[in-house]
Amino acid sequence: MNILHSCKRAAELLSQSLDEPLDVVDSLRLRMHLSMCGNCRNVEEQLHMIHKVGAGMGTLDLCDEQLAPPVANGNPAN
């Protein structure tokens, strides 16, 4: 068993950790990998930013009136 994860496995675990907690062993091995791998730390930052932005997009409030084109005199506006 390798002590450290590969970058590919680290990226998989980073993604998984956004959805659910990692087990103790994977979490420890991932932290060790991140402490030595700047590229994976960058991926971690990017994933957190994407997750944060994506979560904020779910809060947009659009009502039906905003989605329908304006109607004047019974005819849709061109």
N, C-alpha and C positions, 0 to 999 in steps of 0.2 A: 504494500500500500504506500503510495506517495504521500509525503507529508504535506506538500503544496499542491493546489489545483493548477491545471493548465489554464491559460487565458480563456480558452473556449468554455471550459467548465465554470470558471469564475464569472463570465458573462451570463451564463445560464442561471447561476445561483443569484446573481444580482437581480436579474429579472424576477426570479421566483420570490425573492425576499420582499419585493414590492407587493406581492399578493398574499403571502403567508410567511409565518416565522420559519426560519431554518432550524434544523436540529443543531445541537451544541457542537458536534464535530465539524459539520459543514461550515457553521458560522465561524468557528475558530480558524479553520483552514483558509476560509475566504479572507478573514481579517489579516492573517499572516501573508497571504498572496498580495493583498492590496497594499500592505506596508512596504512591499518591495517592488511593486509594478505600477509605475506612473501611468502607463497606458490604460490599465484596468481602473485606476482611480479616476481617470478622465471619463471612462465609460460609466462608472458609478455616478458621477456628477451629471452626466448627460441623461441617464435613465431617470434620475430623481427629478430633473427639470421637466422632462417629457411627462412624467407621471403627475407632477404638480400642475402643469398647464392643462393636461387632459382632464384632470379632476375639476378644474375651474370651468372647463367648457360645458360641463353638465349643468351649470347653474345659469345658463343663458335663459332669459325669459322672453319668449316670443308668443304673442297672442295671435289668434286667427286674423285679426284686422291687419296686422303688419305683414302677413304672408300673402294676402289677397291684393290684387292690383286695385287702385282706386277706381271707382265707378262714378261717372258724371252723367246725369240725365238718363240713367239706365243703360248707358253704353260704356264698356271698358275703355279706359284711357289708353291712347297709343303713344 
